[in-house]
């Protein structure tokens, strides 16, 4: 599956524990990443400063569902189920 352009669910729903430029502590789950622009596209995409965890994310139907709202729900649920 290819990412849905303009979705941004993976930049909102999960927490990111690694530092992000401008977000040295990472970001909590449910918070919009500082680098997600108004079109819901990553401003760090393809840049070396993009966190490895972001670059490693692969869109999958089981994770991303049928639309952005479902992706946010599923990723948010997975975040809660795996939180320490």
C-alpha positions as CSV (number, residue, x, y, z in Angstrom):
1,X,0.0,0.0,0.0
2,X,1.2,3.5,-0.7
3,X,0.7,6.3,1.8
4,X,-2.4,8.5,1.1
5,X,-1.1,11.9,0.2
6,X,-2.4,14.4,2.7
7,X,-3.3,11.9,5.4
8,X,-0.7,12.6,8.1
9,X,-2.2,10.1,10.6
10,X,1.2,8.7,11.3
11,X,2.5,12.2,12.1
12,X,-0.3,12.8,14.6
13,X,-1.5,9.5,16.3
14,X,1.7,7.9,17.5
15,X,4.2,9.1,20.0
16,X,7.7,9.6,18.7
17,X,10.4,9.2,21.4
18,X,13.4,10.2,19.4
19,X,14.3,13.9,19.0
20,X,12.8,15.8,16.1
21,X,14.1,19.2,14.9
22,X,12.3,21.7,17.0
23,X,10.9,18.9,19.2
24,X,14.0,17.7,21.2
25,X,11.9,15.5,23.4
26,X,10.0,13.9,20.5
27,X,6.2,14.2,20.5
28,X,3.4,12.7,22.5
29,X,0.7,10.6,21.0
30,X,-2.2,12.6,19.5
31,X,-0.1,15.7,19.1
32,X,0.5,17.0,15.5
33,X,4.2,16.9,14.5
34,X,5.7,20.4,14.1
35,X,6.8,19.4,10.6
36,X,3.4,18.3,9.3
37,X,2.3,21.2,7.0
38,X,-1.2,22.4,6.3
39,X,-1.5,19.9,3.4
40,X,-0.7,17.1,6.0
41,X,2.6,16.5,4.2
42,X,5.9,16.0,6.1
43,X,8.2,19.0,5.6
44,X,11.2,16.7,6.6
45,X,10.4,14.0,4.0
46,X,13.6,12.9,2.2
47,X,15.8,15.0,4.5
48,X,18.5,13.5,6.7
49,X,17.1,15.1,9.8
50,X,13.9,13.2,9.5
51,X,13.7,10.7,12.4
52,X,14.5,7.1,11.5
53,X,11.3,5.9,13.0
54,X,9.3,8.1,10.6
55,X,11.4,6.9,7.6
56,X,10.8,3.3,8.6
57,X,7.0,3.5,8.8
58,X,5.4,1.6,6.0
59,X,1.7,2.1,5.1
60,X,-0.3,-1.1,5.5
61,X,-4.1,-1.6,5.1
62,X,-4.3,-3.1,8.6
63,X,-2.8,0.0,10.1
64,X,-4.0,2.7,7.7
65,X,-7.5,1.4,7.1
66,X,-9.8,2.8,4.5
67,X,-9.3,6.5,5.2
68,X,-7.5,9.1,7.4
69,X,-10.0,8.9,10.2
70,X,-9.7,5.1,10.4
71,X,-5.9,5.4,10.3
72,X,-5.9,7.8,13.3
73,X,-8.2,5.5,15.2
74,X,-6.2,2.4,14.5
75,X,-2.7,4.0,15.1
76,X,-4.1,5.6,18.3
77,X,-5.4,2.3,19.5
78,X,-2.1,0.6,18.8
79,X,-0.3,3.4,20.6
80,X,-2.4,2.8,23.7
81,X,-2.0,-1.0,23.6
82,X,1.8,-0.7,23.4
83,X,2.4,2.2,25.8
84,X,4.6,1.3,28.7
